[in-house]
Amino acid sequence: MKAPLKADGNYFDGKNRADFHNVPVFIIQEDNTVIYYSPVFDVSGYGHSEDEAAKSLIVAIQEFLKYTINKKTIELELAKLGWKRAKKKKFVPPAMSDMVKKRDYLSEIINDHNFRKESINVSVPAVA
């Protein structure tokens, strides 16, 4: 049996780079729209196809990361979302059960919608 994927993130301050791996994503179909929702960043993307929705979500997460890196608030914002620092610049997201307790709409997604869960990787490259 395969070991479960564990999300994590690294932020390299000197290089202004962020890498997040195995980010959980809920994929929901509503009418003619596909929604990709990342509970660990509390952002979503959407489109008419899964490809459009996935690209939209990645852009939304990258913009969140770029903005918070630029404002030097990335660690504060990750903490607000429930991320914990594991090592110097390594972060782990909150447990899904903790997020469900704090976000009613996440419980609604799980209880009232057909969805599937996948994982993605997101990076913000070093700024030149």
C-alpha positions as CSV (number, residue, x, y, z in Angstrom):
1,M,0.0,0.0,0.0
2,K,1.2,3.5,-0.9
3,A,2.1,5.9,1.9
4,P,-0.3,8.9,2.0
5,L,1.0,12.1,0.5
6,K,1.8,14.7,3.1
7,A,1.7,18.3,2.1
8,D,4.5,20.6,3.0
9,G,6.0,23.9,2.0
10,N,9.4,25.6,1.9
11,Y,10.0,29.4,1.9
12,F,13.5,30.6,1.0
13,D,13.6,34.2,2.2
14,G,17.0,35.1,0.7
15,K,15.9,34.0,-2.7
16,N,12.2,34.9,-2.4
17,R,11.2,31.5,-3.5
18,A,8.4,29.3,-2.2
19,D,7.7,25.6,-3.0
20,F,4.7,23.8,-1.8
21,H,4.2,20.0,-2.5
22,N,1.2,17.7,-2.4
23,V,-1.2,20.6,-1.8
24,P,-4.7,19.1,-1.3
25,V,-7.3,20.2,-3.8
26,F,-11.0,19.5,-3.9
27,I,-12.5,19.3,-7.4
28,I,-16.1,20.1,-7.7
29,Q,-18.4,20.3,-10.7
30,E,-21.3,22.8,-10.6
31,D,-23.4,23.1,-13.7
32,N,-20.9,24.0,-16.5
33,T,-18.1,25.1,-14.1
34,V,-15.3,23.2,-12.6
35,I,-14.0,24.5,-9.3
36,Y,-10.6,23.6,-7.8
37,Y,-10.5,24.6,-4.1
38,S,-7.4,24.4,-1.9
39,P,-8.4,24.3,1.7
40,V,-4.8,24.8,3.0
41,F,-4.6,28.2,1.2
42,D,-8.4,28.9,1.3
43,V,-8.4,29.9,-2.4
44,S,-10.1,28.5,-5.5
45,G,-9.8,28.6,-9.2
46,Y,-12.5,27.8,-11.8
47,G,-13.0,27.2,-15.5
48,H,-15.1,25.4,-18.1
49,S,-12.7,22.4,-17.9
50,E,-10.5,20.8,-15.3
51,D,-7.4,22.1,-17.1
52,E,-8.7,25.7,-16.9
53,A,-9.7,25.3,-13.3
54,A,-6.3,23.8,-12.3
55,K,-4.4,26.6,-14.0
56,S,-6.7,29.2,-12.4
57,L,-6.0,27.8,-8.9
58,I,-2.3,27.6,-9.5
59,V,-2.3,31.3,-10.5
60,A,-4.4,32.2,-7.5
61,I,-2.0,30.4,-5.1
62,Q,1.1,31.9,-6.8
63,E,-0.4,35.4,-6.6
64,F,-1.2,34.9,-2.9
65,L,2.4,33.7,-2.3
66,K,4.0,36.5,-4.4
67,Y,1.9,39.2,-2.6
68,T,2.7,37.9,0.9
69,I,6.4,37.4,0.1
70,N,6.5,41.0,-1.3
71,K,4.8,42.4,1.8
72,K,6.9,40.1,4.1
73,T,3.8,38.7,5.6
74,I,4.0,35.1,4.2
75,E,4.8,33.5,7.6
76,L,2.0,35.5,9.3
77,E,-0.6,34.6,6.6
78,L,0.4,30.9,6.6
79,A,0.0,30.9,10.4
80,K,-3.5,32.5,10.1
81,L,-4.4,29.6,7.8
82,G,-3.2,27.1,10.3
83,W,0.2,26.2,8.9
84,K,2.9,25.3,11.4
85,R,6.6,25.8,11.1
86,A,8.4,22.4,11.1
87,K,12.0,23.7,10.7
88,K,13.6,27.0,9.9
89,K,11.7,27.7,6.7
90,K,9.7,24.5,6.3
91,F,6.0,24.5,6.9
92,V,3.2,21.9,7.3
93,P,-0.4,22.6,6.7
94,P,-3.2,22.1,9.2
95,A,-4.9,18.7,9.4
96,M,-8.1,18.5,7.3
97,S,-10.1,17.7,10.4
98,D,-9.0,21.0,12.0
99,M,-9.9,23.0,8.9
100,V,-13.4,21.4,8.7
101,K,-14.0,22.4,12.4
102,K,-13.1,26.0,11.6
103,R,-14.7,26.5,8.2
104,D,-18.4,25.8,7.8
105,Y,-18.2,26.0,4.1
106,L,-15.6,23.3,4.0
107,S,-18.0,21.0,5.9
108,E,-20.7,21.9,3.4
109,I,-18.4,21.0,0.5
110,I,-17.7,17.6,2.1
111,N,-21.3,16.9,3.1
112,D,-23.3,18.3,0.3
113,H,-21.2,18.1,-2.9
114,N,-19.8,15.4,-5.1
115,F,-16.1,16.0,-5.2
116,R,-12.8,14.3,-5.5
117,K,-9.5,15.1,-3.9
118,E,-6.1,15.4,-5.6
119,S,-2.8,17.0,-4.9
120,I,-0.8,19.6,-6.8
121,N,2.6,21.2,-6.5
122,V,2.9,25.0,-6.6
123,S,6.1,27.1,-6.8
124,V,7.0,30.8,-6.9
125,P,10.4,31.1,-8.5
126,A,13.2,33.4,-7.2
127,V,12.7,37.0,-8.2
128,A,15.5,38.2,-10.5
